[in-house]
Amino acid sequence: MGYLRALRDQRRGIAVLLGWSVLEGVPALLSGRLVGLAVDRGFAAGKPWTGVLWLLVFAAVAVLGGFGLRQVFTRLGAVVEPLRDALVRQVVRGVLHAGSRTRQPDASAVARITRHVEVVRDATAGVLVQARALLVTTGAALVGLAATVSSLAWLVVLPVVAALVLFGLLLPSLARGQRRLVLADEEAASVAGTVFLGVRDVRAVDGADHALHDVMAAVDHQAAATVRMAFATALRGVVIALGGFAPLLLLLVVAPGMVRSGTLTAGEVLGAVVYLSTSVQPALRRLADTTSTVVLRLVVALRRLSEAAPPIAEPTGDAVPTGAEVELRRVTFGWSPTAEPVVRDLDLTLPEGAHLAVVGPSGIGKSTLAGLLTGLVEPQAGTVAFGGVPVRAVAPSERHRRIALVPQETYLFTGTVRENLALLAPDATDADLLGAAAAVGASDLIAKLGGLSAPLGHNGGGLSSGEAQLLAATRVHASPADVVILDEATSALDPRAEARVERAFATRPGTLVVIAHRLSSALRADQVLLMDGGPPLLGNHHDLLATSPLYQDLMAAWQQAPSTTTRRQLTA
């Protein structure tokens, strides 16, 4: 999975952390021994300056360990920040590829990025700091304790084993509670986000009370999950008490008799107390904290990320298409295995040079069809072939060169006009680019900008949406693409400019597919594909007008609509 791969990429940084951990563990190894020597050879022997000297050695060792710990924290960011960036990329790519039936922002995706990814980042840092320190500190302390008072080792082992067994029994309920809390948080974000995005619609239908009820129900569910998790977490105190304090209590009970019998010295007992109180007990407390909060949150967050934004399997292959015919056979696609398919049992053949318009109500799957044709979306059933081979089996570089998608949202980058127009045709001459601009009606725009050498800002800053769409159309017209798909790519142009762009592509060599923004696109096409949620209908304008009541209604509404806005709502 992406998390483990990202960790492997940081193995050098992790190795450096472990190296500094050895230095950090020196105080845990020597602390009790040095304190015991300060008592037995110094203060108890009537040599206070010798005792002070041993304590100064202890202080120097502690400073040395503190330096090692400082180096661990200094280098921690170099490990966890690249990990966070990799997970954010995974979530964003998952959201972009998973798609949605609407163009609204995915509020739950925001929750995943802001909550789950941050949890993974912080939890990984916690594991690298606390779990690492737990192993180093506890190991060093137990070694030092065994070397100092080997006869008291059982005082530590039995309570620690009992604490670990008890904590293991608590882990399943803690994991379930943590998952319920994560899902409740995400549900609350999703419900609130949906209401906020649709606040105008809520006001329009006087649905404020209903919307408030939905949001408060999600918040109450979130609060209940938080309370249940708090009760489960409180049981950590039992583990800490049993594993951390019981050894100290046993030591206080057993040690006086052993000192009187001469089995132990006062310094050895004090050294054992130092080992237990400054190393073993804090290590057990960190174990409880790390496992019940950090590790559980890490596991739950990673599981949620893998469910909501699984790694994307990029289409790969080296198949070579013969020709440019596009063929779909019994293609079905839905956005999840249980969702109603937006494309169902579609058969479609587009010979080279075809001109197809795709029409239908909004949200019916027209843009999904564009994704299927380009290979960006893989069908759940059926095949999409380009040039006689599966489109996703074509080498990506070849597929990107020969199939061009022009979306409604135009992408322009910082650079010159020429660099933007030549993005898909790097070998194009100025004459080629200006010829493409003239064909789609962008010559005046380029002249206004100052020619091909004029600079463009980020995202075409200063250009209107229609002007940006003209530049995007010019870019694709100048490309070598055999198949061009216009997915509402002229939505910001007036009808006359839109007609000119479509005519330019229709007379250009190659196949043209227009996801219609206005039904006038259907009048200009050779074939029309009508999508209405059932089996798609294919025919020319006159055939569909005679056989499809839906097409008749759409065309009548478009021709009679009093405004461009109304037409857009009917045909988008």
Salt bridges, closest charged atoms under 4 A:
GLU24 OE1 - ARG132 NH1 2.49
GLU81 OE2 - ARG121 NH1 2.64
ASP85 OD1 - ARG84 NH1 3.75
ASP106 OD2 - ARG112 NH2 3.56
GLU118 OE2 - ARG84 NE 2.55
GLU118 OE1 - ARG121 NH2 2.49
ASP122 OD1 - ARG121 NE 2.89
ASP185 OD2 - ARG115 NH2 2.89
GLU186 OE2 - ARG112 NH1 3.75
GLU186 OE1 - HIS116 NE2 2.95
GLU186 OE2 - ARG304 NH2 2.58
GLU187 OE1 - HIS221 ND1 2.99
ASP214 OD2 - HIS210 NE2 3.41
ASP214 OD1 - HIS213 ND1 3.71
ASP289 OD1 - ARG236 NH1 2.87
GLU307 OE2 - ARG179 NH2 3.24
GLU307 OE2 - ARG303 NE 3.24
GLU307 OE1 - ARG304 NH1 3.14
GLU314 OE2 - ARG93 NH2 2.48
GLU327 OE2 - ARG329 NH2 2.81
GLU340 OE2 - ARG344 NH2 2.32
ASP345 OD1 - ARG330 NH2 3.65
GLU378 OE1 - ARG392 NE 3.76
GLU398 OE2 - ARG401 NH2 3.16
GLU398 OE2 - ARG402 NH1 3.58
GLU409 OE2 - ARG103 NH1 3.16
ASP430 OD1 - ARG418 NE 2.74
GLU467 OE2 - LYS448 NZ 2.55
ASP482 OD2 - ARG402 NE 2.56
GLU498 OE1 - ARG518 NH1 3.14
GLU498 OE1 - ARG524 NH2 3.78
GLU502 OE1 - ARG524 NE 2.99
